[in-house]
Amino acid sequence: MKLLDLKDLIHEAGIAPEHFLSIASYLKLLKDKHESTYDHVLRVGKLAATMADYAEIPGVTPKMMMWAGLLHDVGKSRIPVELLAKTSKFTDEDRETMEPHVMHGWELLQKIHEYTAHVIVRHHRYGKRPYPKRLPPLPDHLELNLDTIEAAARLLALADYYDALTTRKNDRNGGLTTAEKRELYIRENPGCEALIQRLECAGVLTFESA
């Protein structure tokens, strides 16, 4: 798989050049902690932006999704590296340690990249084990954007899940095939099947049987 370049991704998404140093400084925290997680966020940024192109969700743009994808795991810079590198199935204790990463991300971003912070803090709120249990309050000036923020978070959740599913070479998610995990995702995320089918038809997502 070709390695992605952060500067190229930002340019392709139409993000202003002056934001490069800000994004890069956050991602340096992640790269210094665990390079595989850094590579993951680059892939998710590119995938989420591509998905937004085909999903045609009102208000959810490729640029917005590139921001969200690149920064969605920045909070993992505060998670023990041993847990980030773990390849065996997570225990309940592992999950309790990992789950605060979305709040860590929100704390790191909310004063500078507020909109993106409220997208990423929601991207694990869907599925069988939603978290965080309590969201940070949404500022009054973003209330009218809540539907768009939620839609962006759901799209980010799918991009995050798909990248982990297709690139992670371990058994943290069990021994199911990608096709079986597709069906599991749909069962745990009601209402997403039509979106997944649209992205499959466009060739953006491919769930193989083996």
N, C-alpha and C positions, 0 to 999 in steps of 0.2 A: 504493500500500500504506500502510495506517495505521501511523504511527509508534508504537512501543510505549513504555510508561513503566515504568521499573525498579521504582518503588514499587508500582505496580499489579500487576506480575507477582509480586513477593514476597508481596503480600497475597493474591492469588488462589491461590498455591501453599501458603498456610498457614505460611509461614516466619515465625518470631517477629519482631516489629517491631524488637527490639534487635539483630537481625542485619543490618538494613538498612544501617547506617553502615559495617559491616565490608565487606559486599559492594560497596557503592557506592564505598568508598575504593579497592578493587582495580580496579574497572571504570573509575574516573577515570584511572588510569594508562593504560588501553587507549584511552579516549576521547580523551585528550590526545595520544596517539600517532597514532591512525588511526581517525577516526570511523566509517568504513564497517565496520571490524572490530568496533567497539563495537555497531553496529546488528545485525551478524551474531550476536553472542552473545546479544542479547536475543531474536532470533527463534529461535535454537537452544534457548534456555531454555524458551520457550513451547512449541515443537514437541516437545522431549524430554519435557516434563511431560505433554502431550497423548498422546503415544505410549505412555507408561507406563500411562495410564488404560486403553488398549485392548489393550496387549500382554499384560497379565495374567501378568507374570513374577514368580514368588515373591520377595518381599523388595524388589523394585524399585518404588518409589513415585513418584508425580508430584512430591512435595516433593524427594526425593533427586535426581530428574532435572532439576528447576529449578535446584538448587544447581550440579549438574555442568554443565548447559548454559550458565548465566550465566558460570561461571568457567573454562570449558574452554580458552579462548584467552588467558587473562590473561598467560601467558608471552610472548605476542607483543609485549607492551610493551617487551621487550628485543631485539626484532628490528628491523633497519633499516627505516625507514618506506618507503624506495624499494622494498624487496622486498614489503612489504605492499600497496603500491599497484600493483605490476606487473601488467599485463594480458596480456602475451605468455606463451608457454609457458615453464615453468621449465627451467632448465639443471641439470645435476648440481651445479654450484656453488651455485645458488640453493637446491636441496633441502638441501644440507649446511648452509647458513646457517639455513634455516627449521626443520629438524627438531628442533633443541634446544629449541624453544619449549615442548614438553610437559614437559621437565625443568625449564625455567625456571619454569613454572607450579607444578610440584610443589615446587620450592624456596621459592617465594613463599607457598604455602598450607600446607605440611605441618605447621608448628608450631601453626597456628590452626584450620585446617579439614582435619584429617588424612584423614578418610574420603574427602572429595571429592577431595583431592589424589591419592589412590591410584586413583580412578576416572579422572580426567582424564589421568593419565600413561600410561594404557593405551589411550586411545581411538584411537590410530593404530597399534596393534599388529596390526591385521587388514588383510587385503587384500594387494595385490601387493608393496608396499614397506613392510613393518612397521617401526616404530621407536617408542621407542628400542631399541637392541639389548640393553641391559641395564637391567632395572627396578630401582628402589630397593628395598631389602629391606622386606618387609611386616612390621610389628611383630607380636609374638606375639599381642597381644590382638585383632588383626584377622584372624588366620588362619582362624577359623571363618566369617568373612564373605567369604572369597575368591571363592566361586562367585557371590555377589550382586554383588560389586565387578566381576567379569569380565562378568557379564550387563549391568550398568549401563553399563559401558564400551562394550560392543557396541551397545547401544541408542543411546548418545551418538554413536558413530561413524556410525550410520545417519542420525541427525538432522543431524549436521554435514554429511555428504555431500549429503543431500537439499537442505538450504538453499543450499549452494554451487551445486549443480546447477541449481536453479530460480531463483536470484537473481543469480548472477554473470554479468555481461555482458562476457565476454572469452573468449579461446581457450586459457586455461591448461590445460584438460582435453581439448582437441581438439575436432573438429567433429562429434561424434556427437549424435544426437537424445537427448532425455531417456529415451525408451523403450530405445534402444540402450545408454545408460549404466546403466539399470536392469539389463539382462541382464549387462553387464560387472561390475557390483557383485555380482550373485549368483554369477557364476563365480569371482570373486576372494574371496568370503566364503561358503564352503559352509555350508549349514544355515540360511541366513537367508531363504530364499524363502517359507517358510510364514508367517513374521512379516511380511514385506512384503505378502503377499497379504491377511493379516488387516487390516493398516493401510490397504490400498487399499479393501477392502470397507467399512471404517468411514469412508472418505472423508478420512482423515488424510493419506495420500500420494496423489498423482496424477502418473503418469508419462505425459506426452503424447508423441505421435509426431513432433511438429514443434516 
